[in-house]
Amino acid sequence: MTASNRDSFLNTIALKLGRERIYDVHRPDMQDLMPGNSGSFTTGELVDILKEQCFFIHTQFIESTPEILQRTLDDLIHANGGGAVITSGDTRFAEYGLKFADGLVWEEAAGREQNIMRSESANTAIVFADYALAESGTIVVVSRPDQGRSLHFLPAHYIAVIEKKRLVLRSTQAAADLNRRIEAGEPLGSSINFISGPSNSADIEMQLVVGVHGPLRATYVLI
């Protein structure tokens, strides 16, 4: 939205409200609204909460380690039937020394349409979670030029790698850290996706069907 369009839009809203346009607007202090800790829960307790919640959202939960992460992911890819794998361009793939046969990468240089085609052709998508919310079994992934939204929804199988340091209790902790990053001037993507396992639909005769919209199967790998 350009400055002229924004002013026109806000002027129209003020007119409809029957008041003068307000210019001196300040962001509220979010610190008290979004506490940045997980209360008294230890990491082990958060893991237990996440593990239990994964059962309810029909998501496979696997504990691994950085040392055997490659083997864990290879086994999961094989269990998914093999085929092409697509990953984000996250630098953590290189940091953990991860490589995949028939591997595709979502990358800015490829362009939007090519990246979507790669995602459609992949059997398994693998990403690193930016945060994981133990209470709801939700992973948070920020869209970036090297990690588009379609990457999370088009492949048949979805694997999210969760580092324990990224595990928090609920969305307020993730929101507090995102707010800190924004205040520090760090650029964020066009959207922030909250994904709680595969889709669960019971619209037809109250019969639960998993994976109608998006991946058929989701797996969280905790390291």
N, C-alpha and C positions, 0 to 999 in steps of 0.2 A: 504494500500500500504506500503510495507516494504521500509527501507532506500535504499537498493540496487536497488529495482524496481523503486523507485522514481528517483534515480540518473540516471539510465539507460534511463528512460522516458525523463527527462529534458535534458540529453546529446543529445538524438536523436533530440529533438526540436531545440536545439542550432545549431546542425549540419545542419538541414534543413534550418535554418535561415541564415546560413553562417557566424556565429559569435561565439565568445567565450562564454562559459557558465558564467552567472552572478550569483554570490553567495551572495553579500551584498545587500539583498533586504529588505526594511523596509515597514511596513504597512503605508498607508497614514493616515493623521489626518482626521478622519471622522466627527469631531464635526461641522465644518462649512458646510459640505455637508448634514448633517442630523440634522437639528435643533430639539431640544428636547421639543418644546412647541407647542401649538395649536393656535398660533397667538392671536388674540383678541377675539376669540370665548369663550363664557361662557359654562359651562356644559349644561345649558338649551338649548343653541343654537345648541350645538353638538347633543343633543338628538333629536331636531327638524330635523336636517339634516339627521340623521340616520333613523328616522321614515319615512321621505319622500323617502329616497333611498330604503327602504325595499319594498315600493310599486312597484318600478320599477324592483326589482329582485325577485318578487313573493314570498316574505318571510313575514310570520305573525310576527307582532311586538306587544309585550305586555309589559306594565309597571306594575311592582309589587314592593314589598318591602321585606326585609329580614324576616319580621314578618309573612307574608302570603305566602312566597315563596313555602313552602311545598304544601299548598292548590292550588296555581296556577299550579304547576307542576302536581299534582294529577288530576286536571281538564283537563289539556292538554293530559295526558296519557289516560284518559277516552274518550276524544274526538277523540283520535287516534284509538280507538277500544280496549283499554286495551292491554293485553298480556305482554310478558316479557319485562323488561326494563334493559338496560345495561348502566353503568356509567363508567367513568374513575376512577382511584384510587386517584384522586385529594383530598387533605386534606380539601378543602373547603366544600365538602359534609358533613363531620363531623362537621366542624365549624358552619355550618348553620343548623345542626341537621336534615339532610335530610335522609329519609329512604323510600324504595319502596318495595311493595309486588312483588313477582316474580322478585326480583332484582338480576342482574348479575353484576359482576365487572371485568373490564379488569385489570389483575394483573400479575406482572412479574412471580410469582411462578407458574402460570398456564401453561406457555409456549405459544409460538406463535400459534400453531395449535389449541389449546384449546380455546384461546382467540378469534381467528377468527371464530370458531364454535359458540361461545357464541354470537358474533356480528351478525352472520347470522341468529341465532334463535330469536334474539330480535326484537320486533316491534318498539321500541323507544330507541334511544340513547340520553343521557343527558350528556353534558359536560359544563365546565366553560371556557369561552374565556380567553386567555392570554391577548389579546388586541382586541378592536373593532375599525374599521376604518369608521368613520361616513360618509365620502365623498363617499365611494363606497359600503357601507353596507356590509363590509367584516369583518369576525372574523378571528383572527390569533390564531392558536393552535399549540403548539410545541409537536412533538412526543417524548414520554418518555417511559420507561419500563412499567409505569402504564397507558399509553395512546397511544396505537398504531394507525397507520394510518387507518386500516380497521374499527376501531370503528366509524369513521366519515362517512363511505360510505356504509356499508352493511345493517344496519337497515333500515326499511321502512320510519321511521320518525326521525327527528333530532331536538333536542332542545339545544340551546346554551344559557347559563345564562351569562349575561354581567353585571359586576359591573361597576357603573358609573366611578369609579376611573381608570378603564381600557379603557375608551373611549377617543380616540384621533381623530384628523381630518383625517390624511392620513398616508400612509405607512412610510413616513420619520420619524414620531415620534416613531412608533413602532420599526423601524430599529435602531434608536438612542438608545433606551433603551436596545434592544438586544445587540447592540455593547458594551454598558456599562457593561452588565452582562458578556459578553465574556472577556472584559478587566479585570474584577474583578475575573476572574478565575472560574466563575460559569459554570458547565457543561451543555450543551444544547443537545437536542435530535438529532436523525439522520436526521430529516427533520422538516421544518417549513411550515405548511399548511395555505394557504390563501383561505378561503371558503366564497363565496358570494351567499348564499342561495342555493336552489336546482339547478340542471343543467337545462339549457334552450337550447333546440335544435330546429332549424327550417331548418334542412337539406333537408327534404322531402317536396317539393312543397311549401316551405316557410311557412309552418304551424307550429306555435310555440307549442312545447310539453314540459311540465315542468316535471322534475324528471326522465328522461330517464336513466341517469347514476347516480346512487346513490339514496339517499332518495327521496321519492315522495313529501315530504313536509318538510319545515324547519320553525322553529319558534325561534325568539330571545326574551328572557325574560330579561328585564332591571331591575336591582335593585339598 
